[in-house]
Amino acid sequence: MPEDFSREEWDGILYFLASITNMIGKVLHDYEICGTENLPEGPGIIIYYHGSSPLDYTFFVNKLYTTGKQCFSVVDHLFHYLPGIELNRKVWKLCLTREECVEILKKGYLVGIAPGGLREQNYGDNTYRLVWGKRKGFAQVAIDTKVPIIPMFTQNIREGYRTYGNIWPMRWLYELTRYLIFPTFGPIPVKLRTHIGEPIPYDPNITAEELVEKTKTAMEALRDKHQKIPGSIRRALWERFEKHHKTR
């Protein structure tokens, strides 16, 4: 991982691009973030639900950047094989290995991880079921670095972008290659709100498996509080035009 995490020559360009992304989020989805007070001043691992598109997370990271806070992102292993990945890794603050995550957290930054990854993107639907399998690497990293885990969920993300093709031949191909992205339809201009939950503090007496279950419970509670299930495109469109957000 490069030592110059934020090179000055890129700052102006990145701020400009982040501002453009913020405008796109506002126009497309009237995007907003709720619960920023739950973000720690120091390092932490943000665990988020991976919808049919990661655009909500992109909006979140860019909006955070314009406030002066940086969040590095763990990306799927298929990114390892993309041309220009080294430059993109430095500019867009991407993490490719567990060791990089540990190093970044020790330097005091936030790291965003979607445990469900591409599988959750492909297999998920408007019931918003978590598709994490047996993944526990994020929990072990949190324990090793003694940082909190912050759950995060975007309301209506499955209504703004819909995945199609979740049938057995497509699932077979995905499991065979791990590179297949199911067809996605969108954007649909629904309201998107990213909700940041209360941090799960570091506990020296907890195992990685227990921390995974604790994080799942927190994620599901955040989802159930803010998302009506099953999701509805009609309702999500109407929520965009509500003048006042009613907290349930």
Residue, then its C-alpha position, 0 to 999 in steps of 0.5 A: m500500500p502506498e504511503d502517500f494515501s492522499r496525494e496533493e496533486w489529486d485532491g482538487i480533482l477528487y474534490f471536483l469529481a466528488s462534488i459532481t457525484n453528489m449532484i448526480g446522487k441528488v438529482l437521481h435519488d434525492y440522496e441523503i445520509c442519516g446518522t453521521e454522528n455514529l461515525p467515529e472520529g478515528p478508524g472503524i470498519i463500515i459494514y454495508y448491504h450490497g444492493s443491485s448496484p453499489l452506487d449508494y455506497t459510491f454516493f456515501v464515500n463521495k459525500l463523506y470526502t467533501t466533508g473532509k473524511q476519507c473512507f477506503s473501500v474493500v473491492d471484489h477480487l475481480f478488480h485485481y485483474l482490471p487494467g490500471i488497478e494500481l493507479n485506481r487503487k491509489v486514487w480511489k482508495l481501494c483495498l485489495t488484501r486483508e493486510e492493506c485493511v489492517e495497515i489503513l485502519k492503523k493509520g486512522y482511516l475508515v474502511g468500507i466492506a460489504p461482506g455479501g459482495l457480488r453474491e449478495q448483489n446477484y442473489g439479493d431481492n426486495t426482501y433484503r436478505l443478507v447473503w454473507g455465507k461464512r465470511k468472517g474476515f472483516a470481524q477478524v480484522a476488527i478484532d486484530t485492529k481493535v476498531p469498532i464496526i459500524p453497520m450501514f444500510t441504504q433504504n430502497i436501494r433494491e427499488g432503485y436498481r433491480t437485478y434480473g437473471n437469478i435462475w439456476p444457469m446463471r447461478w451455476l455460471y457465477e459459482l463456476t467463475r465468480y466473475l459473473i454480474f447479473p443484468t441490472f436495470g436502473p436507475i429508477p428515481v426512487k428516494l435513497r437514504t443511507h442509514i448509519g447505525e450505532p457502532i459495535p465497540y471492540d470487545p476483547n472477549i468476543t470471537a470472530e464468529e460471535l462478532v459476525e452474528k452480532t453485526k448481522t443482528a445489528m444490520e437486520a435491525l437497521r434494515d427492519k427499522h428503515q425498510k418496508i419489506p418487501g420493497s416496492i418501487r411505487r412506495a419508494l418513488w412516493e417517499r421521494f416526494e414526502k416533505h418530511h421523513k418520518t422516523r419509525 
